[in-house]
Amino acid sequence: MNIIITPGTAHINLSPDAFHMWATHYLKCKNDFRSPNKFSPVPYFLLCRAIELEIKARHLRNVTQTQVKDNYGHDLVKAYGALTSTEQILTQDEETTLKIANDIYRRKGFEYFEGMSALNGYKEFPDLTILDSIANKLIGV
């Protein structure tokens, strides 16, 4: 006698853990990075990407990747503002810094050379120490 057993399907949501893991990787890259020049936009980009992935990891506990992408794109401020009140742990200074970074990050200003930013000595860039603090606080490293 042959018996056929058909197991049911299971859904395991690995996205939150994977996004958190990648956030820690970007943060480690920032910590390991040593610029060959006096200034580099790379640490800003790495921190913003780490922050983005960590915030999205939290949203992914409840919704799909497509929903997170459609709802927030690369908008750090919008994604952070949609976290539960208990997850919104940044101080007012940190939120201000996140907004400054977000304005640049969303237009890919940390990825591509912008002549006016360079001519202005990158004065519109946020405080890197505070941005680093934000990433560490959110990721919990």
C-alpha positions in Angstrom: 0.0 0.0 0.0 1.4 3.4 -1.0 0.6 6.4 1.2 1.0 9.9 -0.2 1.4 12.7 2.3 1.2 16.2 1.0 2.6 18.7 3.5 1.0 22.1 3.8 2.9 25.2 2.9 4.6 27.3 5.5 5.4 31.0 5.3 8.5 32.1 7.1 9.2 35.8 7.0 12.9 36.2 6.8 12.9 39.8 5.5 13.1 41.6 8.8 16.1 39.5 9.9 17.8 39.8 6.5 17.3 43.6 6.3 18.6 44.0 9.9 21.7 41.9 9.0 22.4 44.0 6.0 22.0 47.1 8.0 24.7 45.9 10.3 26.9 45.1 7.3 26.6 48.7 6.0 27.3 50.0 9.5 30.4 47.8 9.8 31.6 49.1 6.3 31.2 52.6 7.6 33.2 51.8 10.7 35.9 50.1 8.7 36.1 52.8 6.0 39.2 55.0 5.9 39.1 57.8 3.3 42.2 58.4 1.2 41.1 62.0 1.2 40.2 64.7 3.7 36.5 64.4 2.8 34.4 61.6 1.4 30.6 61.2 1.0 30.9 57.5 1.5 30.4 57.4 5.3 27.2 59.4 4.9 25.9 57.0 2.2 26.7 53.9 4.3 25.1 55.3 7.4 21.9 56.3 5.5 21.6 52.9 3.9 22.1 51.2 7.2 19.4 53.4 8.7 17.1 52.8 5.8 17.4 49.0 6.0 17.0 48.9 9.8 13.8 51.0 9.7 12.5 48.9 6.8 13.3 45.7 8.8 10.9 46.9 11.4 8.1 47.6 8.9 8.7 44.2 7.3 7.5 42.5 10.5 3.9 43.5 9.4 3.9 44.1 5.7 5.5 42.9 2.5 8.7 44.2 0.9 6.6 45.6 -2.0 4.4 47.5 0.4 7.4 48.9 2.2 9.0 49.9 -1.1 5.7 51.5 -2.3 5.0 53.3 1.0 8.4 54.7 1.7 10.8 54.3 -1.2 14.1 55.8 0.1 12.4 58.3 2.3 14.1 57.9 5.7 11.9 60.5 7.5 8.6 59.1 6.2 9.6 55.5 7.1 10.9 56.6 10.6 7.7 58.6 11.2 5.6 55.5 10.4 7.2 53.4 13.1 5.3 52.8 16.3 5.8 55.4 19.0 7.9 53.0 21.0 10.2 52.6 18.1 10.6 56.3 17.5 13.6 56.7 19.9 15.5 59.6 18.3 16.0 62.9 20.1 14.9 66.1 18.4 18.5 66.9 17.3 18.8 63.4 15.8 15.5 63.8 14.0 16.7 67.1 12.6 19.9 65.5 11.5 17.9 62.6 9.9 15.9 65.1 7.9 19.0 66.9 6.7 20.5 63.6 5.6 17.3 62.4 4.1 17.1 65.5 1.8 20.5 64.6 0.4 20.1 60.8 0.4 16.8 60.9 -1.5 18.3 62.9 -4.3 21.4 60.6 -4.3 23.6 63.4 -3.2 25.8 61.0 -1.2 26.2 58.8 -4.3 26.9 61.2 -7.1 29.1 64.3 -7.3 27.2 67.6 -7.0 29.3 70.6 -8.0 27.4 73.1 -5.9 27.8 71.0 -2.8 31.5 70.8 -3.4 31.8 74.5 -4.1 30.0 75.2 -0.8 32.3 72.8 1.1 29.5 70.3 1.7 28.1 72.7 4.4 24.6 71.3 3.9 25.8 67.8 4.9 24.6 66.7 8.3 26.8 66.2 11.4 28.4 62.8 10.7 28.8 62.1 14.4 25.1 62.5 15.0 24.2 60.5 11.9 26.5 57.7 13.2 24.8 57.9 16.6 21.4 57.5 14.9 22.5 54.4 13.0 24.0 52.8 16.1 20.9 53.6 18.2 18.5 52.2 15.7 20.5 49.1 14.8 21.4 48.5 18.5 25.0 47.6 17.9 
